[in-house]
Amino acid sequence: MQVGRMRYRIEIQDYKSTQDADGFETREWMTVHTVWADIAPVSGKEYMASNRETAEITNKIYIRFRSGIKSTMRIKHGDRIFEIESVLGDKRSGMLTIMAREVA
C-alpha cells in the first residue's frame, strides 16, 4: 500500500456512555481517532429485504498501524458509515487493513 493513496480523512468511532446534566446515562458514537485512509470496494450485492431493495458493499480500508481498533467500532467518512467486520494488522509493515461493510 502506497501512503500517497491515503486521501480520505476518516473518523474511527466507539460507542461510549456519558452522563448528562441530570445524571442520566446516554450512549452515543464518539470519535476516538481521526486518520488518513484509503477506501477500496471489494464486493457488493443487492437483495430484497422488507419489500425494499437493499445494497451491501464490502470495503477494505487501509490506515497506518494503530493498536486498539476493534470490530465493535465503526468508521465514518462524511455521510458514509462503515461497520467494522474484521481488523488485520501488520505491525512490521506499519499498515492496518480493516474489512468493513457500508451501512446504507
C-alpha distances in whole Angstrom, upper triangle without the diagonal:
4,6,9,8,9,12,14,17,17,20,20,24,26,29,32,36,38,41,43,46,48,47,45,42,39,36,33,29,28,25,24,21,19,16,13,11,9,11,11,15,15,19,22,26,29,32,36,36,39,40,37,34,31,28,25,21,18,15,12,11,8,9,10,12,16,19,21,19,21,22,25,23,22,20,21,20,23,25,23,23,21,22,20,20,18,16,14,13,12,14,13,9,10,8,10,10,13,15,18,20,21,25,27
4,5,6,8,11,13,16,17,20,21,25,27,31,33,37,38,42,44,46,49,47,46,43,40,37,34,30,29,25,24,21,19,15,12,11,9,13,13,17,18,22,24,28,31,34,38,38,42,42,39,36,33,29,27,23,21,17,14,13,10,11,11,14,17,20,23,21,24,24,27,25,24,21,22,20,23,25,23,24,22,24,22,23,21,19,17,16,15,16,15,11,11,10,13,13,16,18,20,23,23,27,29
4,5,6,9,11,13,15,18,18,22,25,29,31,34,36,39,41,43,46,45,44,40,38,35,32,28,26,23,22,18,16,12,9,9,9,12,14,18,19,23,26,29,32,35,38,39,42,43,39,37,33,30,27,24,22,18,15,13,9,9,8,12,15,18,21,19,22,24,26,23,22,19,20,18,21,24,22,23,21,23,21,23,21,19,17,16,15,15,15,12,10,10,12,13,16,18,20,23,23,26,28
4,5,7,11,13,15,19,20,24,27,30,32,36,37,41,42,44,47,46,45,42,39,36,33,29,28,24,23,20,17,13,10,10,9,13,14,18,20,24,26,30,32,35,38,39,42,43,39,36,33,30,28,24,22,19,16,14,12,11,12,15,18,22,24,22,25,26,28,25,24,20,20,18,20,23,22,23,22,25,23,25,24,21,20,19,18,19,19,15,14,13,15,16,18,20,21,24,23,27,28
4,6,9,12,14,17,19,22,25,29,31,35,36,40,41,44,46,45,44,41,38,34,31,27,26,23,23,19,17,13,9,8,6,9,10,14,16,20,22,26,28,32,35,35,38,39,35,33,30,26,24,20,19,15,13,11,9,10,12,15,18,21,23,21,23,24,26,23,21,18,18,16,18,21,19,20,19,22,21,22,21,19,19,18,18,19,19,16,15,13,14,14,15,17,18,20,20,23,25
4,6,8,10,14,15,19,22,25,28,31,32,36,37,40,42,41,40,37,34,31,28,24,23,19,19,15,13,9,6,4,4,8,11,14,17,20,22,26,28,31,34,34,37,38,34,32,29,25,23,20,18,14,12,9,8,7,9,13,15,18,20,18,21,21,23,20,18,15,15,13,15,18,17,18,17,19,18,20,19,17,17,17,17,18,19,15,14,11,12,12,14,16,16,19,18,21,23
4,7,10,13,15,19,22,26,28,31,32,36,36,39,42,41,39,37,34,31,27,24,22,19,19,16,13,10,6,6,6,9,12,15,18,21,22,26,28,31,34,34,36,37,33,31,28,25,23,20,19,15,14,11,11,10,12,16,17,21,22,20,22,23,24,21,19,15,14,11,13,16,15,17,17,20,20,22,22,20,20,20,20,21,22,19,17,15,15,15,16,18,18,19,18,21,22
4,6,10,12,16,19,22,25,28,29,32,33,36,38,38,36,33,30,27,24,20,19,16,17,14,10,8,6,5,6,7,11,14,17,20,21,24,26,29,31,31,33,34,31,28,25,22,21,18,17,13,13,10,10,10,13,16,17,20,20,18,20,20,21,18,15,12,11,8,10,13,12,13,14,17,17,20,20,18,19,19,21,21,23,20,18,15,15,15,14,16,15,17,15,18,19
4,7,10,13,17,20,22,25,26,29,30,32,35,34,33,30,27,24,21,17,16,13,14,10,7,6,5,6,9,10,14,16,20,22,23,26,27,30,32,32,34,35,31,30,26,24,22,19,19,15,15,11,12,10,12,15,15,18,19,16,19,20,20,17,14,10,9,7,9,12,12,13,14,16,17,20,20,18,20,19,21,21,23,21,18,16,15,16,15,17,16,18,16,18,19
4,7,10,13,16,18,22,23,26,27,30,33,32,30,27,24,21,18,14,13,10,11,8,6,6,6,7,9,10,13,15,18,20,21,24,26,28,30,29,31,33,29,28,24,22,20,17,16,14,13,10,11,10,12,14,14,16,16,13,16,16,16,13,10,7,6,5,8,11,10,10,10,13,13,17,17,16,18,18,20,20,23,21,18,15,14,14,12,14,13,15,13,15,17
4,6,10,13,15,18,19,23,24,27,29,28,26,24,21,18,14,11,9,6,7,6,5,7,9,10,13,13,16,18,20,22,23,25,27,29,30,29,31,33,29,28,25,23,21,19,18,15,15,12,13,11,13,15,13,15,14,12,14,14,14,10,8,6,5,6,9,11,11,10,10,12,12,16,17,15,18,18,21,21,24,22,19,17,15,15,13,15,13,15,14,15,17
4,7,10,13,16,18,22,23,26,29,27,25,22,19,16,13,10,8,6,6,5,6,8,11,11,14,13,17,18,20,22,22,25,26,28,30,28,30,32,29,28,25,23,20,18,17,15,14,11,12,11,13,13,11,12,11,8,10,11,11,7,6,5,6,9,12,13,12,10,10,10,10,13,14,13,15,16,18,19,22,21,18,16,13,13,11,13,12,14,14,15,18
4,7,9,13,14,18,20,23,25,23,22,18,16,12,10,6,5,4,5,7,9,11,14,14,17,16,20,20,22,23,24,26,27,28,29,27,29,31,28,28,24,23,21,20,18,17,17,14,16,14,16,16,14,14,12,9,10,11,9,6,5,6,7,11,13,14,13,10,10,10,10,14,15,14,18,18,21,22,25,24,21,19,16,16,14,15,13,15,14,14,17
4,6,10,12,16,18,22,23,21,19,16,14,10,8,6,6,6,7,9,12,14,18,18,20,19,22,23,24,25,25,27,28,29,30,28,29,32,29,29,25,24,22,21,20,19,19,17,18,17,18,18,15,14,11,9,9,10,7,5,7,9,11,14,16,17,16,13,12,11,11,14,15,15,18,19,22,22,26,25,22,21,17,18,15,16,15,16,16,16,19
4,7,10,14,16,19,21,18,16,13,10,7,6,4,6,9,10,13,15,18,21,21,23,22,25,25,26,27,26,28,28,29,29,27,27,30,28,28,25,25,22,22,21,21,22,20,22,21,22,21,18,17,14,13,11,11,8,7,9,11,13,17,18,18,17,14,14,12,13,15,17,17,21,22,25,26,29,29,26,24,21,21,18,19,16,17,17,16,19
4,7,10,13,16,18,15,14,10,8,5,6,6,6,10,10,14,16,19,23,23,26,25,28,28,30,30,30,31,32,32,33,30,30,34,32,32,29,28,26,26,25,25,25,23,24,23,24,23,19,18,15,14,14,14,11,10,12,14,16,19,20,20,20,17,17,16,16,19,20,20,23,24,27,27,31,31,28,26,23,24,21,22,20,21,21,20,22
4,7,10,14,14,12,10,6,5,4,6,9,9,13,13,17,20,23,26,27,30,29,32,32,33,34,33,34,34,34,34,31,32,35,33,34,31,31,29,29,28,28,29,27,28,26,28,26,23,22,18,18,17,18,14,14,15,18,19,22,23,23,23,20,20,19,20,22,23,23,27,27,31,30,34,34,31,30,27,27,25,26,23,24,24,22,25
4,7,10,11,9,8,6,5,6,8,10,10,13,14,18,20,24,27,28,31,31,34,34,36,36,36,37,37,37,37,34,34,37,35,36,33,33,32,32,31,31,31,29,30,28,29,28,25,24,20,20,20,21,18,17,18,20,20,23,24,24,24,22,23,22,23,25,27,26,30,30,33,33,36,36,33,32,29,30,27,28,26,27,26,25,27
4,7,8,5,5,4,6,9,11,14,14,17,18,22,24,27,31,32,35,34,37,38,39,40,39,40,40,40,39,36,36,39,37,38,36,36,35,35,35,34,35,33,34,32,33,32,28,27,24,24,24,25,21,20,22,24,24,27,27,26,27,25,26,25,26,29,30,30,34,34,37,36,40,40,37,36,33,34,31,32,30,30,30,28,30
4,5,5,6,7,7,10,12,15,15,18,20,23,25,29,32,33,36,35,39,39,41,41,40,41,41,40,40,37,36,39,37,39,36,37,35,36,36,36,36,34,35,34,35,34,31,30,27,27,26,27,24,22,23,25,24,27,27,26,28,26,27,27,28,31,33,33,36,36,39,39,42,42,39,38,35,36,33,34,32,32,31,28,30
4,6,8,10,11,14,16,18,18,21,22,26,28,31,35,36,39,39,42,42,44,45,44,44,44,44,43,40,40,42,41,42,40,40,39,40,40,39,40,37,39,37,38,37,34,33,30,30,30,31,27,26,27,28,27,30,29,29,31,29,31,30,32,35,36,36,40,40,43,42,45,45,42,41,38,39,37,38,35,35,34,32,33
4,6,9,11,15,17,20,20,23,25,28,30,34,37,39,41,41,44,44,46,46,45,45,45,44,43,40,39,42,40,42,40,41,40,41,41,41,42,39,41,39,40,39,36,35,32,32,31,32,28,27,28,30,29,32,32,31,32,31,32,32,33,36,37,38,41,41,44,44,48,48,44,43,40,41,38,39,36,36,35,33,34
4,6,9,13,15,19,19,22,23,27,29,33,36,37,40,40,42,43,44,45,44,44,44,43,43,39,39,42,40,42,39,40,39,40,39,39,40,38,39,37,38,37,34,32,29,29,29,29,26,25,27,29,29,32,31,31,32,30,31,30,31,34,35,35,39,39,42,41,45,45,42,41,38,39,36,37,35,35,34,32,34
4,6,10,13,17,17,21,22,26,28,32,35,36,39,38,40,40,42,42,41,41,40,40,39,36,35,38,37,38,36,37,36,37,37,37,38,36,37,36,37,36,33,31,28,28,27,27,23,23,24,27,27,30,30,29,30,27,29,27,29,31,33,33,37,37,41,40,44,44,41,40,37,37,34,35,32,32,31,29,31
4,7,10,13,14,18,19,23,25,29,32,33,35,34,37,37,38,38,38,38,38,37,37,33,33,36,35,36,34,34,33,34,33,33,34,32,34,33,34,33,29,28,24,24,23,23,20,20,21,23,24,27,27,26,27,24,25,24,25,27,29,30,33,34,37,37,41,41,38,36,33,34,31,31,29,29,28,26,28
4,7,10,12,16,17,21,23,26,29,30,32,31,34,34,35,35,34,35,34,34,34,30,30,33,31,33,30,31,29,30,30,30,31,29,31,30,32,31,28,26,23,22,21,21,18,17,18,20,20,24,24,23,23,21,22,21,22,25,27,27,31,32,35,35,39,39,36,34,31,31,28,29,26,26,25,23,24
4,7,9,13,15,18,20,23,26,27,29,28,30,30,32,32,31,31,31,31,31,28,28,31,29,30,27,28,26,27,27,27,28,26,28,27,28,28,24,23,20,19,18,18,14,13,14,17,17,21,21,20,20,18,19,17,19,21,23,24,27,28,32,32,36,36,33,31,27,27,24,25,22,22,22,20,22
4,6,10,12,15,17,20,23,24,26,25,27,27,29,29,28,29,29,30,30,27,27,30,28,28,25,26,24,24,24,24,25,23,25,24,26,26,23,22,19,17,17,16,13,12,12,14,14,17,17,17,17,14,16,15,17,20,22,22,26,27,30,30,34,33,30,28,25,25,22,23,20,20,19,17,19
4,7,9,12,14,17,19,20,22,21,24,24,26,26,26,27,28,28,29,26,27,29,27,27,24,24,22,22,21,21,22,19,21,20,22,22,19,19,16,14,14,14,11,9,9,10,10,14,15,14,14,11,13,12,14,17,19,19,23,23,27,27,31,30,27,25,22,22,19,19,17,17,16,15,17
4,6,9,11,14,18,19,21,21,24,25,27,28,28,29,30,31,32,30,30,33,30,30,27,26,24,24,23,22,22,19,21,19,20,20,17,17,15,14,14,15,13,10,10,11,11,14,15,15,15,13,14,14,15,19,20,19,23,23,26,26,29,29,25,23,21,21,19,20,18,19,18,17,20
4,6,7,11,14,15,18,18,22,23,25,27,27,29,30,31,33,31,32,34,31,31,27,26,24,23,22,20,20,17,18,16,17,17,15,15,13,12,14,15,13,10,9,9,9,12,13,14,14,13,13,14,14,18,19,18,21,20,23,23,26,26,22,20,18,19,17,19,17,18,18,18,20
4,7,10,14,15,18,19,22,24,26,28,28,30,32,33,35,33,34,37,34,33,30,28,26,24,23,21,20,17,17,14,15,15,12,12,10,10,12,14,13,10,10,10,11,14,16,18,17,15,15,15,15,18,18,16,19,18,21,20,24,23,20,18,16,18,16,18,17,19,19,20,23
4,6,10,12,15,16,20,22,24,26,27,30,31,33,35,33,35,37,34,33,30,28,25,23,22,19,18,14,14,11,12,12,10,11,10,9,12,15,14,11,11,10,11,12,15,17,16,15,15,15,14,18,17,15,17,16,19,18,21,20,17,15,14,16,14,17,16,19,19,20,23
4,7,10,13,15,18,21,23,25,26,29,31,33,35,33,35,37,34,33,29,27,25,22,21,18,17,14,13,11,11,13,11,14,14,12,15,17,17,13,12,10,10,10,12,15,15,14,14,16,15,19,19,17,19,18,20,19,22,20,17,16,14,16,15,18,17,19,18,19,22
4,6,10,12,16,19,21,24,25,28,30,33,35,34,36,38,34,33,29,27,24,22,20,17,15,11,10,7,8,11,10,13,14,12,15,17,18,14,13,10,11,10,13,16,15,15,15,17,15,19,18,15,17,16,17,17,19,17,14,12,12,13,13,16,16,19,18,20,22
4,7,10,13,17,19,22,24,27,29,32,34,34,36,38,34,32,29,26,24,21,19,16,14,10,9,6,8,11,12,15,17,15,18,19,20,17,15,12,12,10,13,16,15,16,15,17,16,19,19,16,17,16,17,17,19,16,14,12,12,13,13,16,16,18,18,20,22
4,6,10,13,15,19,20,24,26,29,31,31,34,35,32,30,26,23,21,17,16,12,10,7,5,5,8,11,12,15,16,14,16,17,19,16,14,11,11,10,13,16,14,14,13,15,14,17,16,14,15,14,15,16,18,15,13,10,10,10,10,13,13,16,15,18,20
4,7,10,13,16,18,21,24,27,30,30,33,34,31,28,25,21,19,15,14,10,8,6,5,7,10,13,15,18,19,16,18,18,20,18,15,12,13,11,14,16,14,15,13,16,15,17,16,15,15,15,16,18,19,16,14,11,11,10,10,12,12,15,14,18,20
4,7,10,12,14,18,20,23,26,26,29,30,27,24,21,18,15,12,10,7,6,5,7,9,13,15,17,19,20,16,18,17,19,17,14,11,11,10,13,14,11,12,11,13,13,14,15,14,15,16,18,20,21,18,17,13,12,10,9,10,10,11,11,14,16
4,6,10,12,15,18,22,25,26,29,29,26,23,20,16,14,10,9,5,5,6,8,12,15,17,19,21,22,19,20,18,21,19,16,14,15,13,16,17,14,14,12,15,14,15,15,15,15,17,18,21,22,19,18,15,14,11,10,10,10,11,11,15,17
4,6,8,12,14,18,21,22,25,26,23,20,17,13,11,7,6,4,6,9,11,15,18,20,22,24,24,20,20,18,21,19,16,14,15,14,16,17,13,14,12,14,14,14,15,16,16,19,20,23,25,22,21,18,16,13,12,10,9,9,10,13,14
4,7,11,14,17,21,22,26,26,23,20,17,14,11,8,6,5,7,10,12,16,19,21,22,24,24,21,20,18,21,20,18,16,18,17,20,20,16,16,13,15,14,13,14,15,15,18,20,23,24,22,22,18,16,12,12,9,10,10,11,15,16
4,7,11,14,17,19,22,23,20,17,14,11,8,6,5,7,10,13,16,19,23,24,25,26,26,23,22,19,21,21,19,18,19,19,21,20,17,16,14,15,15,14,15,17,18,21,23,26,27,25,25,21,19,16,14,11,11,10,11,14,15
4,7,10,14,15,19,19,17,13,11,7,6,4,6,9,12,15,18,22,25,26,27,28,28,24,23,20,22,21,19,18,19,19,20,19,16,15,14,15,16,15,17,19,20,24,26,29,31,28,28,24,22,18,16,13,12,9,10,12,12
4,7,10,12,16,16,14,10,8,6,5,7,9,12,16,18,22,25,29,30,30,31,30,26,25,22,23,23,21,20,21,21,22,20,17,17,16,16,17,16,19,22,23,27,29,32,34,32,31,28,25,21,19,16,14,11,11,13,12
4,7,10,13,13,10,7,6,4,6,9,12,15,19,21,25,28,31,32,33,34,32,29,27,24,25,24,22,22,22,22,23,20,18,18,17,17,20,19,22,25,26,30,32,35,37,35,35,31,28,25,22,19,17,13,13,13,12
4,7,10,10,8,6,5,7,8,12,14,18,21,24,27,30,34,35,35,35,34,30,28,24,25,25,23,24,24,24,25,22,20,19,19,19,21,20,23,26,28,32,34,37,40,38,37,33,30,27,24,21,18,15,15,14,13
4,7,6,5,5,6,9,11,15,17,21,24,27,30,33,37,37,37,37,36,32,30,26,26,27,25,25,25,26,27,23,21,21,20,20,23,22,25,29,31,34,37,40,43,41,40,36,33,30,27,23,21,17,17,15,14
4,5,5,6,7,10,12,15,18,21,25,27,30,33,36,37,36,36,34,31,28,24,24,25,23,24,24,25,26,23,21,20,19,19,22,21,24,28,30,34,37,40,42,41,40,36,33,30,26,23,20,17,16,14,13
4,5,8,9,13,15,19,21,24,28,30,33,35,39,39,39,38,36,33,30,27,26,27,25,26,26,27,27,24,22,21,22,21,24,24,27,31,33,37,40,43,45,44,43,39,36,33,29,26,23,20,19,16,15
4,7,9,13,16,19,22,26,29,31,35,37,41,41,41,41,39,35,33,29,29,29,27,28,28,28,28,25,23,23,23,23,26,26,30,33,36,39,42,45,47,45,44,41,38,34,31,28,25,21,20,18,16
4,6,10,13,16,20,23,26,28,32,34,38,38,38,38,36,33,31,27,27,27,24,25,24,25,25,21,20,20,20,21,24,24,27,31,33,36,39,42,45,43,42,38,35,32,28,25,22,19,17,15,12
4,7,10,13,17,20,24,25,29,32,35,36,36,37,35,32,30,26,26,26,24,24,23,23,23,20,18,19,19,20,23,22,26,29,31,34,37,40,42,40,39,35,33,29,26,23,20,17,15,14,11
4,7,10,13,16,20,22,26,28,32,33,33,33,32,28,26,23,23,23,20,20,20,20,21,18,15,15,15,16,19,19,22,25,27,31,34,36,39,37,36,32,29,26,23,20,17,13,11,10,8
4,7,10,13,17,19,22,25,29,30,30,31,30,26,24,21,22,21,18,18,18,18,19,16,14,14,13,14,17,17,20,23,25,28,31,33,36,33,32,29,26,23,20,17,14,10,9,9,7
4,7,10,14,16,19,22,26,27,27,28,26,22,21,18,19,18,16,16,16,17,18,16,13,12,11,11,13,13,16,19,21,24,27,30,32,30,29,25,23,19,16,13,11,7,7,7,7
4,6,10,12,16,19,23,24,24,25,25,21,20,17,18,18,15,14,15,15,17,15,12,11,9,11,12,12,15,17,19,22,24,27,29,27,26,22,20,16,14,11,8,6,6,8,9
4,7,10,13,16,20,21,21,22,22,18,17,14,16,16,13,13,14,15,17,17,13,12,9,10,10,9,11,13,15,18,21,24,26,23,23,19,16,13,10,7,6,4,6,10,12
4,6,10,13,16,18,19,20,20,16,16,14,16,15,13,11,13,13,16,16,12,11,8,10,10,10,11,12,13,16,18,21,23,20,20,16,13,10,8,6,5,6,7,11,13
4,6,10,13,14,16,18,18,15,15,14,17,15,13,12,14,14,17,18,14,13,10,11,10,10,10,10,10,13,15,17,19,17,16,12,10,7,6,5,6,9,11,14,17
4,7,10,12,13,15,16,12,14,13,16,14,12,9,11,11,15,16,13,12,10,11,10,11,11,10,10,12,14,16,18,15,14,10,8,6,5,6,7,10,11,15,17
4,7,9,11,14,15,12,14,15,18,15,14,12,14,13,17,19,16,16,13,14,12,14,12,10,10,10,11,13,15,12,11,7,6,5,6,9,11,14,15,18,21
4,6,8,11,13,11,14,15,17,15,14,12,14,13,17,19,17,16,14,16,13,15,14,11,11,10,11,12,14,11,9,6,5,7,8,11,13,16,17,20,23
4,6,10,13,12,15,17,19,17,17,15,17,16,20,22,20,20,18,19,16,18,16,12,12,9,10,9,11,9,6,5,6,9,11,14,16,20,21,23,26
4,7,10,10,13,15,18,16,17,15,18,19,22,24,22,21,19,19,16,17,14,11,10,7,7,6,9,8,5,5,5,9,11,14,16,20,22,24,27
4,7,7,11,14,15,14,15,14,17,18,21,24,22,20,18,18,15,17,14,11,11,8,10,9,12,12,8,8,7,10,11,15,16,20,21,23,27
4,6,9,12,14,13,15,15,18,20,23,25,23,21,19,18,15,16,14,10,11,8,10,9,13,14,11,11,9,12,12,16,17,21,22,24,28
4,6,10,11,10,13,14,17,19,23,24,22,19,17,16,13,15,13,10,12,11,13,13,16,17,14,14,11,13,12,15,16,19,21,22,26
4,7,9,7,9,10,14,16,20,21,19,16,14,12,9,11,10,7,10,10,13,13,17,17,14,12,9,11,9,12,12,16,17,19,22
4,5,6,9,11,15,17,21,21,19,16,13,11,8,9,8,7,10,11,15,16,19,19,17,15,12,12,10,11,11,14,16,17,21
4,5,8,10,14,17,20,20,17,14,11,8,5,6,6,7,11,13,16,18,21,21,19,17,13,12,9,9,9,11,14,15,18
4,7,10,14,17,20,19,17,13,11,8,7,8,9,11,14,16,20,21,24,24,22,20,16,15,12,12,11,13,14,14,18
4,7,10,14,16,17,14,11,9,7,6,9,10,10,14,15,19,20,24,23,21,18,15,14,11,12,10,12,13,13,17
4,7,10,13,13,11,7,6,5,5,9,11,11,15,16,20,21,25,23,21,18,15,14,10,11,8,10,10,10,14
4,7,10,11,8,6,5,7,7,11,12,12,15,16,19,21,24,22,20,17,14,13,10,11,8,10,9,10,13
4,6,7,6,5,6,9,11,14,16,16,19,20,23,24,26,25,22,19,17,16,13,14,11,12,10,10,12
4,6,5,7,8,12,13,16,18,18,20,21,23,24,27,25,22,19,17,16,14,15,12,13,10,12,13
4,6,8,11,14,16,20,21,21,24,25,27,28,30,28,25,23,21,20,18,18,16,15,12,13,13
4,7,10,13,16,19,22,22,25,26,29,30,33,30,28,25,23,21,19,19,15,14,11,10,10
4,7,10,13,16,18,19,22,23,26,28,30,28,26,22,20,18,15,15,12,11,7,7,8
4,7,10,13,15,16,19,21,24,26,29,27,25,21,19,17,14,13,9,8,6,6,8
4,6,9,12,13,16,18,21,23,26,24,22,19,16,14,10,9,6,5,4,6,9
4,6,9,11,15,17,21,23,26,24,23,19,16,14,10,9,5,5,6,7,11
4,6,8,11,14,17,19,22,21,19,16,13,11,7,6,4,7,9,10,14
4,7,10,13,17,19,22,21,20,17,13,11,8,6,5,7,10,12,16
4,7,10,13,16,19,18,17,14,11,8,6,5,7,10,13,15,19
4,6,10,12,15,15,14,11,7,6,5,6,9,12,15,18,21
4,7,10,12,12,11,9,6,5,6,8,11,15,18,20,24
4,6,9,9,8,6,4,6,8,11,14,18,20,23,27
4,5,6,6,6,6,8,11,14,17,21,23,26,30
4,6,5,7,8,11,14,17,20,24,26,29,32
4,5,8,10,13,16,19,22,26,28,31,34
4,6,9,11,15,18,21,24,26,29,32
4,7,10,13,17,19,23,25,28,31
4,7,10,13,16,19,21,24,27
4,6,10,12,16,18,21,24
4,7,10,13,15,19,22
4,6,10,12,15,18
4,7,10,13,16
4,6,9,13
4,6,9
4,6
4
